[in-house]
Amino acid sequence: MNSSVSAAVPSRWRAIGRVLTWLAAVSALAAAVSAVSDVTGADDPVLVVQTWRMYGLFLCTGLFVLLALRPRAHGAVWALLIADKAALALTAGVYLARGGAAEAASTIG
């Protein structure tokens, strides 16, 4: 990003963005830690799914930390995270429209 674009973004907005990114990192970490109990208590039919979910939450935590530390250095990471969150919300919306699925409403909310 060149300096003219960088100067056009008020430092207040950069600070708000950084705080929100740290909030996303902390939220993802809290979800990942809570998913540990889901994995340890999972039955065989859902064990792999719960494990993938937990790993994904830890991955998102790390990605949000990278973005909070150096937000301009990781443009592709921003795109991937935004696409992932949009896909999750859209898919949960479709599941709800089709009559619901376990935890679909909490995914959107």
Rosetta constraint file for C-alpha pairs under 8 A:
AtomPair CA 1 CA 5 HARMONIC 6.66 0.50
AtomPair CA 1 CA 6 HARMONIC 6.73 0.50
AtomPair CA 1 CA 72 HARMONIC 7.35 0.50
AtomPair CA 2 CA 6 HARMONIC 6.32 0.50
AtomPair CA 3 CA 7 HARMONIC 5.90 0.50
AtomPair CA 4 CA 8 HARMONIC 6.32 0.50
AtomPair CA 5 CA 9 HARMONIC 6.91 0.50
AtomPair CA 9 CA 13 HARMONIC 6.77 0.50
AtomPair CA 9 CA 14 HARMONIC 7.06 0.50
AtomPair CA 10 CA 14 HARMONIC 6.64 0.50
AtomPair CA 11 CA 15 HARMONIC 6.08 0.50
AtomPair CA 12 CA 16 HARMONIC 6.21 0.50
AtomPair CA 13 CA 17 HARMONIC 6.02 0.50
AtomPair CA 14 CA 18 HARMONIC 6.11 0.50
AtomPair CA 15 CA 19 HARMONIC 6.17 0.50
AtomPair CA 16 CA 20 HARMONIC 6.16 0.50
AtomPair CA 17 CA 21 HARMONIC 6.10 0.50
AtomPair CA 18 CA 22 HARMONIC 6.21 0.50
AtomPair CA 18 CA 68 HARMONIC 5.45 0.50
AtomPair CA 18 CA 71 HARMONIC 7.77 0.50
AtomPair CA 19 CA 23 HARMONIC 6.13 0.50
AtomPair CA 19 CA 68 HARMONIC 7.83 0.50
AtomPair CA 20 CA 24 HARMONIC 6.17 0.50
AtomPair CA 21 CA 25 HARMONIC 6.26 0.50
AtomPair CA 21 CA 64 HARMONIC 6.17 0.50
AtomPair CA 21 CA 65 HARMONIC 7.57 0.50
AtomPair CA 21 CA 67 HARMONIC 7.01 0.50
AtomPair CA 21 CA 68 HARMONIC 5.40 0.50
AtomPair CA 22 CA 26 HARMONIC 6.17 0.50
AtomPair CA 22 CA 64 HARMONIC 6.94 0.50
AtomPair CA 22 CA 65 HARMONIC 6.68 0.50
AtomPair CA 22 CA 68 HARMONIC 5.81 0.50
AtomPair CA 23 CA 27 HARMONIC 6.03 0.50
AtomPair CA 24 CA 28 HARMONIC 6.02 0.50
AtomPair CA 24 CA 61 HARMONIC 7.71 0.50
AtomPair CA 24 CA 64 HARMONIC 6.57 0.50
AtomPair CA 25 CA 29 HARMONIC 6.12 0.50
AtomPair CA 25 CA 60 HARMONIC 7.35 0.50
AtomPair CA 25 CA 61 HARMONIC 4.81 0.50
AtomPair CA 25 CA 62 HARMONIC 7.32 0.50
AtomPair CA 25 CA 63 HARMONIC 7.88 0.50
AtomPair CA 25 CA 64 HARMONIC 4.94 0.50
AtomPair CA 25 CA 65 HARMONIC 5.81 0.50
AtomPair CA 26 CA 30 HARMONIC 6.15 0.50
AtomPair CA 26 CA 61 HARMONIC 7.16 0.50
AtomPair CA 27 CA 31 HARMONIC 6.21 0.50
AtomPair CA 28 CA 32 HARMONIC 6.04 0.50
AtomPair CA 28 CA 57 HARMONIC 5.80 0.50
AtomPair CA 28 CA 58 HARMONIC 7.03 0.50
AtomPair CA 28 CA 60 HARMONIC 6.38 0.50
AtomPair CA 28 CA 61 HARMONIC 5.11 0.50
AtomPair CA 29 CA 33 HARMONIC 6.08 0.50
AtomPair CA 29 CA 57 HARMONIC 6.91 0.50
AtomPair CA 29 CA 58 HARMONIC 6.34 0.50
AtomPair CA 29 CA 61 HARMONIC 5.42 0.50
AtomPair CA 30 CA 34 HARMONIC 6.17 0.50
AtomPair CA 31 CA 35 HARMONIC 6.09 0.50
AtomPair CA 31 CA 57 HARMONIC 6.67 0.50
AtomPair CA 32 CA 36 HARMONIC 6.72 0.50
AtomPair CA 32 CA 54 HARMONIC 5.38 0.50
AtomPair CA 32 CA 55 HARMONIC 7.49 0.50
AtomPair CA 32 CA 57 HARMONIC 4.89 0.50
AtomPair CA 32 CA 58 HARMONIC 5.50 0.50
AtomPair CA 33 CA 37 HARMONIC 7.78 0.50
AtomPair CA 33 CA 54 HARMONIC 7.92 0.50
AtomPair CA 34 CA 38 HARMONIC 7.13 0.50
AtomPair CA 35 CA 39 HARMONIC 6.31 0.50
AtomPair CA 35 CA 50 HARMONIC 7.47 0.50
AtomPair CA 35 CA 53 HARMONIC 7.57 0.50
AtomPair CA 35 CA 54 HARMONIC 5.35 0.50
AtomPair CA 36 CA 40 HARMONIC 6.23 0.50
AtomPair CA 36 CA 54 HARMONIC 6.66 0.50
AtomPair CA 37 CA 41 HARMONIC 5.91 0.50
AtomPair CA 38 CA 42 HARMONIC 5.81 0.50
AtomPair CA 38 CA 50 HARMONIC 6.55 0.50
AtomPair CA 39 CA 47 HARMONIC 6.20 0.50
AtomPair CA 39 CA 50 HARMONIC 5.45 0.50
AtomPair CA 39 CA 51 HARMONIC 5.75 0.50
AtomPair CA 39 CA 54 HARMONIC 7.58 0.50
AtomPair CA 42 CA 46 HARMONIC 6.17 0.50
AtomPair CA 42 CA 47 HARMONIC 5.19 0.50
AtomPair CA 42 CA 50 HARMONIC 7.24 0.50
AtomPair CA 43 CA 47 HARMONIC 5.79 0.50
AtomPair CA 44 CA 48 HARMONIC 7.73 0.50
AtomPair CA 46 CA 50 HARMONIC 6.09 0.50
AtomPair CA 47 CA 51 HARMONIC 6.11 0.50
AtomPair CA 48 CA 52 HARMONIC 6.16 0.50
AtomPair CA 49 CA 53 HARMONIC 6.19 0.50
AtomPair CA 50 CA 54 HARMONIC 6.17 0.50
AtomPair CA 51 CA 55 HARMONIC 6.19 0.50
AtomPair CA 52 CA 56 HARMONIC 6.03 0.50
AtomPair CA 53 CA 57 HARMONIC 6.25 0.50
AtomPair CA 54 CA 58 HARMONIC 6.39 0.50
AtomPair CA 55 CA 59 HARMONIC 6.10 0.50
AtomPair CA 56 CA 60 HARMONIC 6.13 0.50
AtomPair CA 57 CA 61 HARMONIC 6.20 0.50
AtomPair CA 58 CA 62 HARMONIC 6.41 0.50
AtomPair CA 59 CA 63 HARMONIC 6.25 0.50
AtomPair CA 60 CA 64 HARMONIC 6.04 0.50
AtomPair CA 60 CA 81 HARMONIC 7.75 0.50
AtomPair CA 61 CA 65 HARMONIC 6.25 0.50
AtomPair CA 62 CA 66 HARMONIC 6.29 0.50
AtomPair CA 63 CA 67 HARMONIC 6.26 0.50
AtomPair CA 63 CA 77 HARMONIC 7.20 0.50
AtomPair CA 64 CA 68 HARMONIC 6.03 0.50
AtomPair CA 65 CA 69 HARMONIC 6.16 0.50
AtomPair CA 66 CA 70 HARMONIC 6.11 0.50
AtomPair CA 66 CA 71 HARMONIC 7.36 0.50
AtomPair CA 66 CA 74 HARMONIC 7.82 0.50
AtomPair CA 67 CA 71 HARMONIC 4.42 0.50
AtomPair CA 67 CA 72 HARMONIC 7.72 0.50
AtomPair CA 67 CA 73 HARMONIC 7.86 0.50
AtomPair CA 67 CA 74 HARMONIC 6.56 0.50
AtomPair CA 67 CA 77 HARMONIC 7.71 0.50
AtomPair CA 67 CA 78 HARMONIC 7.50 0.50
AtomPair CA 70 CA 74 HARMONIC 7.12 0.50
AtomPair CA 71 CA 75 HARMONIC 7.60 0.50
AtomPair CA 74 CA 78 HARMONIC 6.58 0.50
AtomPair CA 75 CA 79 HARMONIC 6.47 0.50
AtomPair CA 76 CA 80 HARMONIC 6.22 0.50
AtomPair CA 77 CA 81 HARMONIC 6.13 0.50
AtomPair CA 78 CA 82 HARMONIC 6.06 0.50
AtomPair CA 79 CA 83 HARMONIC 6.04 0.50
AtomPair CA 80 CA 84 HARMONIC 6.03 0.50
AtomPair CA 81 CA 85 HARMONIC 6.14 0.50
AtomPair CA 82 CA 86 HARMONIC 6.06 0.50
AtomPair CA 83 CA 87 HARMONIC 6.03 0.50
AtomPair CA 84 CA 88 HARMONIC 6.20 0.50
AtomPair CA 85 CA 89 HARMONIC 6.23 0.50
AtomPair CA 86 CA 90 HARMONIC 6.05 0.50
AtomPair CA 87 CA 91 HARMONIC 5.94 0.50
AtomPair CA 88 CA 92 HARMONIC 6.09 0.50
AtomPair CA 88 CA 107 HARMONIC 7.25 0.50
AtomPair CA 88 CA 108 HARMONIC 7.91 0.50
AtomPair CA 89 CA 93 HARMONIC 6.12 0.50
AtomPair CA 89 CA 107 HARMONIC 6.47 0.50
AtomPair CA 89 CA 108 HARMONIC 5.24 0.50
AtomPair CA 90 CA 94 HARMONIC 6.32 0.50
AtomPair CA 91 CA 95 HARMONIC 6.24 0.50
AtomPair CA 92 CA 96 HARMONIC 6.16 0.50
AtomPair CA 92 CA 104 HARMONIC 4.84 0.50
AtomPair CA 92 CA 105 HARMONIC 6.95 0.50
AtomPair CA 92 CA 107 HARMONIC 6.40 0.50
AtomPair CA 92 CA 108 HARMONIC 6.44 0.50
AtomPair CA 93 CA 97 HARMONIC 6.15 0.50
AtomPair CA 93 CA 104 HARMONIC 7.29 0.50
AtomPair CA 93 CA 105 HARMONIC 7.86 0.50
AtomPair CA 93 CA 108 HARMONIC 7.14 0.50
AtomPair CA 94 CA 98 HARMONIC 6.22 0.50
AtomPair CA 95 CA 99 HARMONIC 6.58 0.50
AtomPair CA 95 CA 100 HARMONIC 5.13 0.50
AtomPair CA 95 CA 101 HARMONIC 5.86 0.50
AtomPair CA 95 CA 104 HARMONIC 6.60 0.50
AtomPair CA 96 CA 100 HARMONIC 3.91 0.50
AtomPair CA 96 CA 101 HARMONIC 6.52 0.50
AtomPair CA 96 CA 104 HARMONIC 6.37 0.50
AtomPair CA 96 CA 105 HARMONIC 7.02 0.50
AtomPair CA 100 CA 104 HARMONIC 6.55 0.50
AtomPair CA 100 CA 105 HARMONIC 7.87 0.50
AtomPair CA 103 CA 107 HARMONIC 6.36 0.50
AtomPair CA 104 CA 108 HARMONIC 6.75 0.50
AtomPair CA 105 CA 109 HARMONIC 6.18 0.50
